[in-house]
């Protein structure tokens, strides 16, 4: 029986094939950027390009797109940002940041989920009535609620 996997774990092999080996690091940065950089920095800067010296997979330069108002603060935080990125990769993958002063792409905001109607809630409970494992039941209930919320 397979375990549930995150969407990022499923996308990485696809991104690796489409971006090629040279840009697989950029794919990992794009899919995990908010987790790597933190929500504050991810809202103010976005990875644009990643380059390495010829024949090496360390000592790279990461190009970040950021608003001009945030560029100076990001430049001051460069050692901390590099530490977070390299800590994610487990080795000194990135050695320097280069900043492009242009607004980063707007992030989509998640809308608050609407509560389920009593009819939807009862049909979900009926579907889960035969599941004995409480952990599995809770996960399936969460999945069912999100499906019901997105279907309307």
N, C-alpha and C positions, 0 to 999 in steps of 0.2 A: 504494500500500500504506500503510495507516495504522499509526502507531506505538502501542505500548501506552501507556495513560494511567492515572494514579493514580485511585483511587476518589474522592478529594476533588475532582479536576478534573471528574469525571462528575456528582458530587452538586451542585456549585455552581449550575449552571443550573436544576436542579430546585428547590433551596432558594430561589433568587432568585425563581422563579415563585410558589412557595407562600408565601414571606415577604413578597413585594412589594418594590418599590424602596426603601421607607423602611427596611426591616429587612434589606436585602441585606448590609450591613456586619456585622450580627450573625451572619448565616449564614456569612460568611467567618471570623469569629472562632470560631464553634462548630466548624467543620470543621478549622481550622488551629490551635486553641488550644494544643495541646501544643507544636507547632513554634514558635509565636509566644512563648509565655510560658516555655517550658522545662519539662522533666519535673517538677522540684521544685515550681514554682508551680502547674502544672496539676494536681498531686496535692492541693494544698491550697486551690485556689480555682477556681471555675467561672463563666464569664460568664452573667449572668442576663438583663440588659436593656441596650440601647444606645439613647440618645436624643440628638438633635441640636436646636439652636435652630431655630425655624421658618424654613423656606426655605434652610437651609444644610446642607452635608455635611461641615463641619469644626467643631472646637470642641465635640465631643460629650462626653457623660458615660457611662462604662461602669459598670454595676452588677455587682459581683462577689459571689458567695456564698462565704463562707469560715467556717471554724470560729472560734469566739471566741478560742481560744488562738493562732491565726495572724493575727488581724486587726491587731494592733499592728505586727508585723513587716512585713506587707504594706503598711501605711500608711507605714512608714519607707522602704520600697522603691518607693513610688509613682513618683518621677521615673524610676527605671530601668525600671519596668514600662511607663510611658507611652512612654519612648524606644523600647522593643522593639516595642510595638504600632504606633506611628507609623512606625517604620522598616519594618515589614511592609507598611503601606499606602502608604508613600512620601510622605505629607504629614501634617500635624498633624490627624489625624482625631479623636483623643481628647484632651481637655484635662484631664479630671478623672476620678478613680475614686470610686465610692461603694460602701461595703462593707455587706453584709447579713451579720450574724453568725448563720449557721445552717450546719450541716454541708453541704458540697458533695456532690453525688451520688457514690456509690462508683464508682471506676473498675474495670473488669473487668481481671483479670490474665490474661495469656496463659499457657497451659500449654505446657510444653516439648514440642516435636514428638517423636513416637515414631519410631524408625527403621523403615525399610521392611523388609518380609519379603523373603527372597531371591526368592520368586516374583514379587512386585510389582516388585522392582528389575530382574529379567530381562525382564519384560513391558514395562517402561518403556524399557529399552535396545533391545529389539526394535522398538518403535514409533519410536524416534529414529534407527535405523540408516540411514535414507535421507536424513537431513538433513545437508547438506554444510557449511553455514555454522557455524563453531564457536560464534560469539556467539549465534546463534539456537538452536542445539542446547542450549547451557547454560541459556538462558532457558526453553526448553520443558521441559528436565529439571527445573528448579526448580518450574515450574508443575505438572508431572506429579507430583512428590513431594508438593507441598502438597495436590493433589487426592486422592492415595492416602491421605495421612495423615488428611484430614478425612472420608474415606468410611468409616472404621472406627472 
